[in-house]
Amino acid sequence: MPCKLRESDFNEFTGKTGEQTTLRVSGQAGAARLTGARYADQDVTVDGDSVAFTIVSGPQALDLVIEDSIPDDTVELRETTGGDCNQLLDSFRYDPLNPTRGYTIIGE
């Protein structure tokens, strides 16, 4: 199954409205995991290091709360929808004082 998201700007991605996507975090040296997620003003259930949601119409905020066992670890956010998709969306240094990362998903 191909990836559902396309990068359109910094921390902004587009996808087809109604498609489901799965995102996953991982730490290079530590054990990164999601502790919370909110998309389109709704809480989204997290499953350890991943979260799945259905893309809704228009620009919508996606906020991910990330925890990692090692401060300053390099964390990657990947789209892992289906078996063929392993797309790097973001890579950043984990900051325990600022664990929330914000993105915009635009449903078309």
N, CA, C and O atoms as a DFTB+ gen file, in Angstrom:
432 C
 N C O
     1  1       0.855      -1.179       0.000
     2  2       0.000       0.000       0.000
     3  2       0.899       1.240       0.000
     4  3       1.760       1.366       0.871
     5  1       0.721       2.152      -0.951
     6  2       1.569       3.341      -1.026
     7  2       1.288       4.312       0.121
     8  3       0.247       4.251       0.775
     9  1       2.251       5.208       0.342
    10  2       2.096       6.226       1.378
    11  2       0.940       7.156       1.017
    12  3       0.634       7.352      -0.159
    13  1       0.309       7.718       2.025
    14  2      -0.873       8.565       1.837
    15  2      -0.562      10.055       1.911
    16  3      -1.345      10.869       1.422
    17  1       0.567      10.429       2.513
    18  2       0.885      11.841       2.729
    19  2       1.987      12.311       1.788
    20  3       2.910      11.565       1.463
    21  1       1.868      13.570       1.358
    22  2       2.888      14.237       0.558
    23  2       3.267      15.525       1.267
    24  3       2.401      16.243       1.766
    25  1       4.562      15.819       1.313
    26  2       5.011      17.058       1.935
    27  2       4.644      18.232       1.034
    28  3       4.889      18.199      -0.172
    29  1       4.050      19.277       1.634
    30  2       3.705      20.460       0.846
    31  2       4.436      21.705       1.345
    32  3       4.575      22.679       0.607
    33  1       4.896      21.677       2.579
    34  2       5.633      22.787       3.170
    35  2       6.268      22.264       4.447
    36  3       6.083      21.099       4.799
    37  1       7.018      23.117       5.149
    38  2       7.645      22.708       6.403
    39  2       6.580      22.266       7.413
    40  3       5.687      23.038       7.762
    41  1       6.683      21.025       7.873
    42  2       5.735      20.445       8.835
    43  2       4.292      20.486       8.342
    44  3       3.357      20.530       9.142
    45  1       4.114      20.471       7.025
    46  2       2.775      20.491       6.431
    47  2       2.710      19.410       5.358
    48  3       3.599      19.294       4.515
    49  1       1.633      18.620       5.407
    50  2       1.487      17.493       4.497
    51  2       0.078      17.476       3.923
    52  3      -0.868      17.926       4.570
    53  1      -0.059      16.960       2.716
    54  2      -1.381      16.815       2.097
    55  2      -1.680      15.334       1.882
    56  3      -0.781      14.511       1.712
    57  1      -2.963      15.029       1.895
    58  2      -3.415      13.668       1.648
    59  2      -4.859      13.687       1.200
    60  3      -5.546      14.701       1.327
    61  1      -5.313      12.577       0.683
    62  2      -6.681      12.474       0.183
    63  2      -7.657      12.304       1.342
    64  3      -7.490      11.418       2.180
    65  1      -8.673      13.158       1.384
    66  2      -9.709      13.068       2.409
    67  2     -10.318      11.665       2.408
    68  3     -10.643      11.118       1.355
    69  1     -10.465      11.099       3.592
    70  2     -11.063       9.777       3.742
    71  2     -10.062       8.642       3.818
    72  3     -10.425       7.529       4.200
    73  1      -8.800       8.896       3.462
    74  2      -7.764       7.867       3.535
    75  2      -7.265       7.730       4.978
    76  3      -7.172       8.721       5.703
    77  1      -6.950       6.518       5.383
    78  2      -6.374       6.307       6.712
    79  2      -4.862       6.232       6.584
    80  3      -4.336       5.655       5.633
    81  1      -4.167       6.824       7.556
    82  2      -2.713       6.802       7.569
    83  2      -2.228       6.415       8.964
    84  3      -2.919       6.622       9.962
    85  1      -1.033       5.852       9.005
    86  2      -0.403       5.477      10.271
    87  2       0.950       6.157      10.357
    88  3       1.741       6.115       9.416
    89  1       1.209       6.789      11.503
    90  2       2.484       7.448      11.749
    91  2       3.175       6.766      12.923
    92  3       2.519       6.276      13.842
    93  1       4.510       6.738      12.885
    94  2       5.286       6.054      13.918
    95  2       6.497       6.893      14.283
    96  3       7.132       7.480      13.407
    97  1       6.826       6.955      15.571
    98  2       8.036       7.635      16.025
    99  2       9.062       6.589      16.461
   100  3       8.707       5.508      16.932
   101  1      10.337       6.934      16.293
   102  2      11.418       6.080      16.787
   103  2      12.599       6.956      17.150
   104  3      12.845       7.984      16.519
   105  1      13.326       6.539      18.172
   106  2      14.526       7.252      18.584
   107  2      15.756       6.525      18.075
   108  3      15.776       5.296      17.998
   109  1      16.789       7.296      17.725
   110  2      18.017       6.675      17.237
   111  2      18.715       5.896      18.344
   112  3      19.168       4.773      18.126
   113  1      18.801       6.486      19.525
   114  2      19.512       5.837      20.633
   115  2      18.573       5.431      21.763
   116  3      18.885       4.520      22.529
   117  1      17.441       6.091      21.872
   118  2      16.520       5.829      22.973
   119  2      15.256       5.129      22.530
   120  3      15.134       4.658      21.399
   121  1      14.329       5.078      23.450
   122  2      13.048       4.415      23.185
   123  2      11.960       5.485      23.085
   124  3      11.260       5.759      24.061
   125  1      11.822       6.083      21.910
   126  2      10.798       7.113      21.704
   127  2       9.431       6.456      21.624
   128  3       9.277       5.359      21.088
   129  1       8.441       7.156      22.173
   130  2       7.059       6.678      22.079
   131  2       6.133       7.873      22.135
   132  3       6.524       8.960      22.560
   133  1       4.908       7.665      21.703
   134  2       3.884       8.698      21.755
   135  2       3.119       8.566      23.073
   136  3       2.759       7.464      23.487
   137  1       2.879       9.689      23.714
   138  2       2.068       9.668      24.938
   139  2       0.737      10.390      24.737
   140  3      -0.118      10.378      25.623
   141  1       0.563      11.011      23.589
   142  2      -0.693      11.682      23.282
   143  2      -0.712      12.138      21.838
   144  3       0.333      12.366      21.228
   145  1      -1.922      12.268      21.296
   146  2      -2.080      12.749      19.925
   147  2      -3.447      13.406      19.789
   148  3      -4.433      12.968      20.383
   149  1      -3.479      14.471      18.990
   150  2      -4.721      15.189      18.728
   151  2      -4.709      15.584      17.260
   152  3      -3.742      16.171      16.775
   153  1      -5.796      15.258      16.551
   154  2      -5.912      15.587      15.130
   155  2      -7.309      16.135      14.877
   156  3      -8.304      15.556      15.312
   157  1      -7.369      17.259      14.169
   158  2      -8.641      17.890      13.803
   159  2      -9.514      18.112      15.043
   160  3     -10.709      17.820      15.037
   161  1      -8.895      18.632      16.095
   162  2      -9.577      18.963      17.357
   163  2     -10.163      17.752      18.080
   164  3     -11.070      17.899      18.899
   165  1      -9.654      16.563      17.783
   166  2     -10.114      15.333      18.438
   167  2      -8.914      14.565      18.972
   168  3      -7.882      14.476      18.307
   169  1      -9.049      14.007      20.179
   170  2      -8.013      13.118      20.691
   171  2      -7.966      11.865      19.829
   172  3      -9.001      11.348      19.407
   173  1      -6.759      11.383      19.571
   174  2      -6.554      10.183      18.764
   175  2      -5.841       9.157      19.640
   176  3      -4.898       9.495      20.356
   177  1      -6.287       7.919      19.584
   178  2      -5.688       6.856      20.376
   179  2      -4.289       6.533      19.862
   180  3      -4.085       6.338      18.664
   181  1      -3.328       6.479      20.787
   182  2      -1.970       6.098      20.420
   183  2      -1.733       4.648      20.833
   184  3      -2.325       4.148      21.789
   185  1      -0.859       3.996      20.089
   186  2      -0.512       2.606      20.370
   187  2       1.005       2.528      20.491
   188  3       1.695       2.151      19.543
   189  1       1.516       2.885      21.663
   190  2       2.964       2.850      21.898
   191  2       3.686       3.894      21.091
   192  3       3.726       5.066      21.466
   193  1       4.267       3.465      19.965
   194  2       5.036       4.389      19.135
   195  2       4.299       4.813      17.874
   196  3       4.885       5.457      17.004
   197  1       3.006       4.456      17.760
   198  2       2.290       4.790      16.521
   199  2       0.887       5.318      16.788
   200  3       0.318       5.148      17.867
   201  1       0.362       5.961      15.760
   202  2      -0.984       6.519      15.801
   203  2      -1.574       6.411      14.395
   204  3      -0.878       6.627      13.404
   205  1      -2.851       6.077      14.318
   206  2      -3.538       5.969      13.029
   207  2      -4.767       6.877      13.060
   208  3      -5.436       6.996      14.086
   209  1      -5.052       7.510      11.931
   210  2      -6.225       8.379      11.834
   211  2      -6.651       8.490      10.383
   212  3      -5.888       8.183       9.467
   213  1      -7.884       8.936      10.191
   214  2      -8.427       9.155       8.855
   215  2      -8.293      10.631       8.511
   216  3      -8.676      11.493       9.303
   217  1      -7.757      10.922       7.348
   218  2      -7.547      12.298       6.897
   219  2      -8.899      12.947       6.638
   220  3      -9.738      12.400       5.921
   221  1      -9.101      14.135       7.238
   222  2     -10.339      14.876       7.035
   223  2     -10.078      16.092       6.157
   224  3      -8.929      16.485       5.953
   225  1     -11.134      16.675       5.646
   226  2     -11.055      17.764       4.686
   227  2     -10.441      19.027       5.281
   228  3     -10.661      19.366       6.443
   229  1      -9.664      19.709       4.443
   230  2      -9.113      21.012       4.806
   231  2      -7.873      20.917       5.666
   232  3      -7.437      19.818       6.012
   233  1      -7.291      22.072       6.021
   234  2      -6.114      22.077       6.882
   235  2      -6.507      21.765       8.327
   236  3      -7.390      22.408       8.895
   237  1      -5.845      20.781       8.902
   238  2      -6.140      20.342      10.268
   239  2      -4.841      20.208      11.041
   240  3      -3.833      19.754      10.500
   241  1      -4.867      20.603      12.306
   242  2      -3.696      20.486      13.170
   243  2      -3.537      19.046      13.651
   244  3      -4.509      18.386      14.018
   245  1      -2.296      18.576      13.641
   246  2      -1.916      17.308      14.237
   247  2      -0.855      17.611      15.282
   248  3       0.221      18.106      14.948
   249  1      -1.149      17.320      16.536
   250  2      -0.199      17.518      17.629
   251  2       0.159      16.171      18.221
   252  3      -0.716      15.390      18.596
   253  1       1.461      15.904      18.302
   254  2       1.954      14.651      18.860
   255  2       2.788      14.950      20.098
   256  3       3.682      15.796      20.060
   257  1       2.497      14.259      21.192
   258  2       3.288      14.381      22.409
   259  2       4.207      13.162      22.454
   260  3       3.754      12.018      22.452
   261  1       5.503      13.439      22.493
   262  2       6.511      12.392      22.364
   263  2       7.341      12.322      23.639
   264  3       7.666      13.341      24.248
   265  1       7.673      11.103      24.023
   266  2       8.547      10.863      25.166
   267  2       9.704       9.990      24.683
   268  3       9.511       9.063      23.896
   269  1      10.897      10.296      25.162
   270  2      12.071       9.513      24.786
   271  2      12.913       9.319      26.043
   272  3      12.957      10.197      26.905
   273  1      13.569       8.189      26.147
   274  2      14.371       7.884      27.329
   275  2      15.690       8.646      27.361
   276  3      16.368       8.664      28.389
   277  1      16.065       9.278      26.242
   278  2      17.343       9.994      26.170
   279  2      17.110      11.416      25.666
   280  3      16.735      11.608      24.509
   281  1      17.332      12.431      26.538
   282  2      17.233      13.812      26.064
   283  2      18.225      14.054      24.922
   284  3      19.329      13.510      24.925
   285  1      17.832      14.856      23.967
   286  2      18.652      15.211      22.803
   287  2      18.778      14.079      21.786
   288  3      19.525      14.205      20.816
   289  1      18.062      12.980      21.993
   290  2      18.074      11.886      21.029
   291  2      17.468      12.379      19.713
   292  3      16.592      13.244      19.717
   293  1      17.929      11.836      18.603
   294  2      17.319      12.133      17.316
   295  2      16.082      11.255      17.157
   296  3      16.170      10.027      17.188
   297  1      14.930      11.899      16.986
   298  2      13.658      11.197      16.831
   299  2      13.203      11.352      15.386
   300  3      13.309      12.427      14.796
   301  1      12.699      10.266      14.834
   302  2      12.151      10.295      13.483
   303  2      10.655      10.042      13.530
   304  3      10.173       9.199      14.288
   305  1       9.930      10.784      12.708
   306  2       8.512      10.552      12.487
   307  2       8.375      10.001      11.076
   308  3       8.795      10.633      10.107
   309  1       7.777       8.803      10.970
   310  2       7.609       8.154       9.670
   311  2       6.155       7.788       9.443
   312  3       5.425       7.449      10.374
   313  1       5.754       7.866       8.190
   314  2       4.469       7.301       7.808
   315  2       4.723       5.838       7.476
   316  3       5.590       5.518       6.663
   317  1       3.957       4.949       8.114
   318  2       4.167       3.506       7.925
   319  2       2.875       2.820       7.505
   320  3       2.630       1.672       7.875
   321  1       2.054       3.515       6.738
   322  2       0.781       2.978       6.269
   323  2       1.018       1.761       5.389
   324  3       1.758       1.841       4.409
   325  1       0.403       0.647       5.724
   326  2       0.519      -0.557       4.896
   327  2       1.916      -1.140       4.894
   328  3       2.771      -0.711       5.670
   329  1       2.155      -2.105       4.040
   330  2       3.431      -2.797       4.014
   331  2       4.515      -2.133       3.195
   332  3       5.696      -2.380       3.438
   333  1       4.153      -1.287       2.221
   334  2       5.139      -0.693       1.321
   335  2       5.553       0.723       1.694
   336  3       6.432       1.292       1.048
   337  1       4.954       1.289       2.695
   338  2       5.217       2.686       3.031
   339  2       6.098       2.789       4.274
   340  3       5.770       2.245       5.329
   341  1       7.217       3.493       4.133
   342  2       8.099       3.793       5.259
   343  2       8.761       5.140       4.965
   344  3       9.972       5.231       4.766
   345  1       7.927       6.182       4.945
   346  2       8.331       7.512       4.498
   347  2       8.737       8.389       5.675
   348  3       7.964       8.562       6.618
   349  1       9.951       8.946       5.625
   350  2      10.413       9.869       6.652
   351  2       9.699      11.207       6.478
   352  3       9.785      11.834       5.422
   353  1       8.987      11.642       7.533
   354  2       8.275      12.923       7.497
   355  2       9.027      14.013       8.247
   356  3       8.976      15.181       7.860
   357  1       9.725      13.641       9.319
   358  2      10.409      14.632      10.150
   359  2      11.498      13.939      10.957
   360  3      11.374      12.767      11.310
   361  1      12.557      14.674      11.242
   362  2      13.638      14.210      12.097
   363  2      14.046      15.400      12.965
   364  3      14.274      16.496      12.453
   365  1      14.138      15.183      14.273
   366  2      14.400      16.297      15.186
   367  2      15.044      15.798      16.467
   368  3      15.009      14.605      16.769
   369  1      15.635      16.723      17.221
   370  2      16.222      16.411      18.521
   371  2      15.122      16.458      19.575
   372  3      14.363      17.424      19.649
   373  1      15.041      15.407      20.388
   374  2      14.039      15.345      21.450
   375  2      14.386      16.337      22.551
   376  3      15.515      16.361      23.041
   377  1      13.415      17.152      22.937
   378  2      13.562      18.119      24.020
   379  2      12.515      17.789      25.081
   380  3      11.328      18.030      24.857
   381  1      12.922      17.243      26.234
   382  2      11.950      16.873      27.261
   383  2      11.178      18.071      27.828
   384  3      10.124      17.889      28.436
   385  1      11.689      19.285      27.636
   386  2      10.978      20.479      28.099
   387  2       9.945      20.958      27.081
   388  3       9.121      21.819      27.390
   389  1       9.986      20.409      25.882
   390  2       9.044      20.765      24.821
   391  2       8.704      19.505      24.023
   392  3       9.135      19.364      22.878
   393  1       7.934      18.588      24.617
   394  2       7.711      17.285      23.989
   395  2       6.656      17.249      22.879
   396  3       6.480      16.213      22.237
   397  1       5.960      18.351      22.644
   398  2       4.895      18.357      21.637
   399  2       5.413      18.864      20.296
   400  3       6.073      19.900      20.223
   401  1       5.103      18.115      19.231
   402  2       5.432      18.519      17.866
   403  2       4.133      18.769      17.125
   404  3       3.197      17.973      17.205
   405  1       4.080      19.884      16.400
   406  2       2.874      20.244      15.666
   407  2       3.073      20.160      14.161
   408  3       4.120      20.533      13.633
   409  1       2.039      19.658      13.481
   410  2       2.059      19.520      12.028
   411  2       0.697      19.957      11.500
   412  3      -0.266      20.059      12.259
   413  1       0.623      20.212      10.213
   414  2      -0.642      20.481       9.547
   415  2      -0.846      19.423       8.478
   416  3       0.031      19.182       7.648
   417  1      -2.022      18.790       8.509
   418  2      -2.407      17.812       7.499
   419  2      -3.563      18.426       6.706
   420  3      -4.591      18.795       7.274
   421  1      -3.382      18.529       5.400
   422  2      -4.413      19.129       4.549
   423  2      -5.108      18.021       3.759
   424  3      -4.501      17.370       2.908
   425  1      -6.382      17.823       4.055
   426  2      -7.173      16.856       3.319
   427  2      -7.723      17.471       2.045
   428  3      -8.347      18.531       2.074
   429  1      -7.487      16.793       0.923
   430  2      -7.941      17.312      -0.384
   431  2      -9.040      16.455      -0.952
   432  3      -9.543      16.736      -2.040
